[in-house]
Amino acid sequence: MASVRWAVVGTSAFALDWIARGITTGSNAMLAAVVSRDPARAAAAAARCGAPRWYTSIEAIDRAEVDAVFLVLPNHQHAPQAIAAAQRGLHVVVEKPMAPSVAACEAMIAAAADAGVMLAVAHCMEWAPPIVRAGALIADGAIGEVLNARITASFDYPPGGAWRQDDTTEAGGGPLMDMGVHAIDAITRLLGPVAQVTALLERRRYAYAAEDSATLLLRFASGAHGTVMANFTCLQNELEIQGTTGRLLSRAWWGRDFAGDLRLQRGATEEAIALEPVLVYTPQIEHLSDAILRGVPPVTNGGRGLAAMRVVAAAIHAARTGRTTDVA
Ligand SMILES: NC(=O)c1ccc[n+]([C@@H]2O[C@H](COP(=O)([O-])OP(=O)(O)OC[C@H]3O[C@@H](n4cnc5c(N)ncnc54)[C@H](OP(=O)(O)O)[C@@H]3O)[C@@H](O)[C@H]2O)c1
């Protein structure tokens, strides 16, 4: 197998314009099929992105033609569809967040282990240029010992009947499950695991079922402090990491086809770090395809997706009880 044959499951613009594009531009990946619940939508989607086949369910996929599925589905569908795919012997990538509950994430990991297939979570900001460079600079000691960090990932999302708004936070809706997990995954990649969380989850602007505003106060296992803000009320895209000898600053750490922005401040000097633009979904699919071809776990494996969801679960508990909560 020189290339992994992928089926994209879901027919949103994001699935077809971004994930399918990542697969077709990946050097070791090919787009074999599209899956939609509706046959006409499946056929149209396959034609639109050049996939030779289409199916109407995971169960209908021809295993002789497809090696792996990329699940681009509402959050409440991640666990059942991932488990169904694993049980058919298909390698699985599930979009972030892994699943709305820790128990569902654990069930996905068990199903993939039982079936002997790869399970990955599409934490695509692993390949975001500001995050990659910030990680390298911290590892090189460019800012000394990390003391604290602040990260925001938000956009304005007026009510419109989407599942992200109509599902409660516990069911997978809202900004904490949406952009919040990108921020949690990115900041834990840079600062290590989170030990404790205090949180506010509130409706500040829009009256849909999910809370539209999430603010988390973190204590990392290292002792560093941090904050995460994820809102559906305004556009936010900032990162600041303070060390004992310097500071990293970004005013664009997340994006899709982008270079972003990163500055290194030491004393009175501030240096702009040169970054190359990346379509993050291309290195993502190349890494995941390589993991399948070589039979090794990907960096964005199920354990990493679960780690982000343990922080989310602790944040929900903290917000509901008003108490600082240990990350289990
Ligand atoms: N990493 C990133 O950069 C990024 C960006 C955007 C979204 N995402 C993630 O991708 C996932 C999907 O988001 P999206 O924006 O593509 O969502 P969406 O626009 O709601 O699309 C969901 C797709 O799922 C299919 N589907 C299957 N079962 C469904 C059900 N019970 N209800 C509704 N749709 C169902 C639908 O296709 P058919 O009707 O044709 O079956 C639909 O096209 C989410 O987990 C989200 O967090 C990630």
The ligand as an SDF file (V2000), in Angstrom:
LIG
                    3D

 48 52  0  0  0  0  0  0  0  0999 V2000
  -10.3550   21.0890   12.6150 N   0  0  0  0  0  0  0  0  0  0  0  0
  -10.9800   22.0830   12.0240 C   0  0  0  0  0  0  0  0  0  0  0  0
  -10.3540   23.0040   11.5260 O   0  0  0  0  0  0  0  0  0  0  0  0
  -12.4810   22.0370   11.9340 C   0  0  0  0  0  0  0  0  0  0  0  0
  -13.1830   23.0170   11.2350 C   0  0  0  0  0  0  0  0  0  0  0  0
  -14.5820   22.8780   11.1060 C   0  0  0  0  0  0  0  0  0  0  0  0
  -15.2310   21.8020   11.7020 C   0  0  0  0  0  0  0  0  0  0  0  0
  -14.4970   20.8850   12.4060 N   0  0  0  0  0  0  0  0  0  0  0  0
  -15.1760   19.7370   13.0280 C   0  0  0  0  0  0  0  0  0  0  0  0
  -15.7870   18.9530   12.0160 O   0  0  0  0  0  0  0  0  0  0  0  0
  -16.9760   18.3520   12.5190 C   0  0  0  0  0  0  0  0  0  0  0  0
  -18.1350   18.6580   11.5710 C   0  0  0  0  0  0  0  0  0  0  0  0
  -18.2960   20.0640   11.5250 O   0  0  0  0  0  0  0  0  0  0  0  0
  -18.9990   20.7340   10.2570 P   0  0  0  0  0  0  0  0  0  0  0  0
  -18.8320   22.1960   10.3660 O   0  0  0  0  0  0  0  0  0  0  0  0
  -18.5350   20.0590    9.0310 O   0  0  0  0  0  0  0  0  0  0  0  0
  -20.5110   20.3290   10.5970 O   0  0  0  0  0  0  0  0  0  0  0  0
  -21.8020   20.3920    9.7040 P   0  0  0  0  0  0  0  0  0  0  0  0
  -21.6720   21.5340    8.7570 O   0  0  0  0  0  0  0  0  0  0  0  0
  -22.9630   20.3320   10.5920 O   0  0  0  0  0  0  0  0  0  0  0  0
  -21.7020   19.0480    8.8530 O   0  0  0  0  0  0  0  0  0  0  0  0
  -21.8890   17.8160    9.4640 C   0  0  0  0  0  0  0  0  0  0  0  0
  -22.0340   16.7370    8.3800 C   0  0  0  0  0  0  0  0  0  0  0  0
  -22.3060   15.5240    9.0380 O   0  0  0  0  0  0  0  0  0  0  0  0
  -23.2380   14.7500    8.3000 C   0  0  0  0  0  0  0  0  0  0  0  0
  -24.1020   14.1250    9.2970 N   0  0  0  0  0  0  0  0  0  0  0  0
  -24.1090   12.8110    9.6020 C   0  0  0  0  0  0  0  0  0  0  0  0
  -24.9490   12.5630   10.6030 N   0  0  0  0  0  0  0  0  0  0  0  0
  -25.5080   13.7340   10.9610 C   0  0  0  0  0  0  0  0  0  0  0  0
  -26.4650   14.1180   11.9140 C   0  0  0  0  0  0  0  0  0  0  0  0
  -27.0450   13.2150   12.7400 N   0  0  0  0  0  0  0  0  0  0  0  0
  -26.8050   15.4230   11.9810 N   0  0  0  0  0  0  0  0  0  0  0  0
  -26.2530   16.3420   11.1730 C   0  0  0  0  0  0  0  0  0  0  0  0
  -25.3130   16.0330   10.2280 N   0  0  0  0  0  0  0  0  0  0  0  0
  -24.9680   14.7390   10.1180 C   0  0  0  0  0  0  0  0  0  0  0  0
  -23.9210   15.6950    7.3350 C   0  0  0  0  0  0  0  0  0  0  0  0
  -23.7090   15.1780    6.0510 O   0  0  0  0  0  0  0  0  0  0  0  0
  -24.8920   14.4040    5.2820 P   0  0  0  0  0  0  0  0  0  0  0  0
  -26.1700   15.0970    5.6880 O   0  0  0  0  0  0  0  0  0  0  0  0
  -24.5630   14.5490    3.8520 O   0  0  0  0  0  0  0  0  0  0  0  0
  -24.8180   13.0000    5.7830 O   0  0  0  0  0  0  0  0  0  0  0  0
  -23.1440   17.0220    7.4340 C   0  0  0  0  0  0  0  0  0  0  0  0
  -22.5600   17.3740    6.2150 O   0  0  0  0  0  0  0  0  0  0  0  0
  -17.1620   18.8800   13.9340 C   0  0  0  0  0  0  0  0  0  0  0  0
  -16.7270   17.9140   14.8420 O   0  0  0  0  0  0  0  0  0  0  0  0
  -16.2800   20.1100   13.9920 C   0  0  0  0  0  0  0  0  0  0  0  0
  -15.7710   20.3480   15.2920 O   0  0  0  0  0  0  0  0  0  0  0  0
  -13.1590   20.9840   12.5150 C   0  0  0  0  0  0  0  0  0  0  0  0
  1  2  1  0
  2  3  2  0
  2  4  1  0
  4  5  1  0
  4 48  2  0
  5  6  2  0
  6  7  1  0
  7  8  2  0
  8  9  1  0
  8 48  1  0
  9 10  1  0
  9 46  1  0
 10 11  1  0
 11 12  1  0
 11 44  1  0
 12 13  1  0
 13 14  1  0
 14 15  2  0
 14 16  1  0
 14 17  1  0
 17 18  1  0
 18 19  2  0
 18 20  1  0
 18 21  1  0
 21 22  1  0
 22 23  1  0
 23 24  1  0
 23 42  1  0
 24 25  1  0
 25 26  1  0
 25 36  1  0
 26 27  1  0
 26 35  1  0
 27 28  2  0
 28 29  1  0
 29 30  1  0
 29 35  2  0
 30 31  1  0
 30 32  2  0
 32 33  1  0
 33 34  2  0
 34 35  1  0
 36 37  1  0
 36 42  1  0
 37 38  1  0
 38 39  2  0
 38 40  1  0
 38 41  1  0
 42 43  1  0
 44 45  1  0
 44 46  1  0
 46 47  1  0
M  CHG  2   8   1  16  -1
M  END
$$$$
